[in-house]
Amino acid sequence: MGVYNDRVLPRILNDAGGSKRLDPLRRRVCEGLAGDVIEIGFGSGLNVPFYPAAVASVAAIEPSDLSWNLAGERLRGTNVSVQRSGLDGQLLPFADDTFDAALSTWTLCTIPDAAAALRELRRVLKSGGTLHFLEHGLAPDERVRRWQRRLDPVQKRIAGGCHFTRPIVDLLRTAGFAIKEVDDFYEKGTSKIAGADSLGSALSP
Ligand SMILES: C[S@@+](CC[C@H](N)C(=O)[O-])C[C@H]1O[C@@H](n2cnc3c(N)ncnc32)[C@H](O)[C@@H]1O
């Protein structure tokens, strides 16, 4: 699994995540980001083209060297200052109250301890800072949930530890975020099992 996770999966995620059909979702989740921003699970920088001009800097947290390298062209095409600043969203190398905003897209499914990552985001966000999120997770319908539970073990193996069954909004609330807005929907063009999305923003009080 080492070679697959290190050399193959980042390319699959770059191709699948770079699909044009996802552009409107990436544009929506990035709307309103401003100031100094932290992005966890930066991947190959697929959100970079959608950073608003009001973003001053981005601290990118990403464990995969290949994903970071795949971001090269997008990084050269932006005026925003983006620095790879850490490898693990569960342990952020920043002081408390550092960032104005945070971004996470399709990442809380994969970080081993998503609750720890959200606690860390709360810690490094200034009071009143917002987390912009676009995540897939536990579906609203029990019939779909049953399939998500059945397929979770396979998904974890082939998709770098990704879970179908994480209750995203519950995790945010438990970490102390106040949901400002959330849109729950099934993503067009993918199965309901993988595409039960939550898109919104949450305030760090
Ligand atoms: C499904 S990809 C999403 C990538 C990107 N956010 C996007 O929207 O296309 C999940 C990302 O989370 C990263 N990741 C895995 N474990 C992580 C961790 N502990 N901390 C931060 N990122 C992690 C993976 O390397 C991968 O780039």
The ligand as an SDF file (V2000), in Angstrom:
LIG
                    3D

 27 29  0  0  0  0  0  0  0  0999 V2000
   -9.5340   13.5040   -0.8920 C   0  0  0  0  0  0  0  0  0  0  0  0
   -8.0770   14.4580   -0.7490 S   0  0  0  0  0  0  0  0  0  0  0  0
   -8.7070   16.1200   -0.9280 C   0  0  0  0  0  0  0  0  0  0  0  0
   -7.6730   17.0640   -1.4320 C   0  0  0  0  0  0  0  0  0  0  0  0
   -8.1360   18.5160   -1.6530 C   0  0  0  0  0  0  0  0  0  0  0  0
   -8.5460   19.1330   -0.4180 N   0  0  0  0  0  0  0  0  0  0  0  0
   -9.2330   18.6290   -2.6640 C   0  0  0  0  0  0  0  0  0  0  0  0
  -10.2430   19.2760   -2.4250 O   0  0  0  0  0  0  0  0  0  0  0  0
   -9.0750   18.0960   -3.7730 O   0  0  0  0  0  0  0  0  0  0  0  0
   -7.6820   14.3640    0.9890 C   0  0  0  0  0  0  0  0  0  0  0  0
   -6.3710   15.0700    1.3160 C   0  0  0  0  0  0  0  0  0  0  0  0
   -6.1070   14.9990    2.7210 O   0  0  0  0  0  0  0  0  0  0  0  0
   -4.7420   14.7790    2.9110 C   0  0  0  0  0  0  0  0  0  0  0  0
   -4.4870   14.2580    4.2600 N   0  0  0  0  0  0  0  0  0  0  0  0
   -4.4630   12.9730    4.6900 C   0  0  0  0  0  0  0  0  0  0  0  0
   -4.1480   12.9080    5.9890 N   0  0  0  0  0  0  0  0  0  0  0  0
   -3.9740   14.1810    6.4120 C   0  0  0  0  0  0  0  0  0  0  0  0
   -3.6460   14.7720    7.6580 C   0  0  0  0  0  0  0  0  0  0  0  0
   -3.4300   14.0270    8.7590 N   0  0  0  0  0  0  0  0  0  0  0  0
   -3.5500   16.1160    7.7230 N   0  0  0  0  0  0  0  0  0  0  0  0
   -3.7750   16.8970    6.6410 C   0  0  0  0  0  0  0  0  0  0  0  0
   -4.1100   16.3990    5.4330 N   0  0  0  0  0  0  0  0  0  0  0  0
   -4.2080   15.0570    5.3170 C   0  0  0  0  0  0  0  0  0  0  0  0
   -4.3780   13.8090    1.7990 C   0  0  0  0  0  0  0  0  0  0  0  0
   -2.9870   13.7250    1.5470 O   0  0  0  0  0  0  0  0  0  0  0  0
   -5.1610   14.4070    0.6280 C   0  0  0  0  0  0  0  0  0  0  0  0
   -4.4150   15.3940   -0.0380 O   0  0  0  0  0  0  0  0  0  0  0  0
  1  2  1  0
  2  3  1  0
  2 10  1  0
  3  4  1  0
  4  5  1  0
  5  6  1  0
  5  7  1  0
  7  8  2  0
  7  9  1  0
 10 11  1  0
 11 12  1  0
 11 26  1  0
 12 13  1  0
 13 14  1  0
 13 24  1  0
 14 15  1  0
 14 23  1  0
 15 16  2  0
 16 17  1  0
 17 18  1  0
 17 23  2  0
 18 19  1  0
 18 20  2  0
 20 21  1  0
 21 22  2  0
 22 23  1  0
 24 25  1  0
 24 26  1  0
 26 27  1  0
M  CHG  2   2   1   9  -1
M  END
$$$$
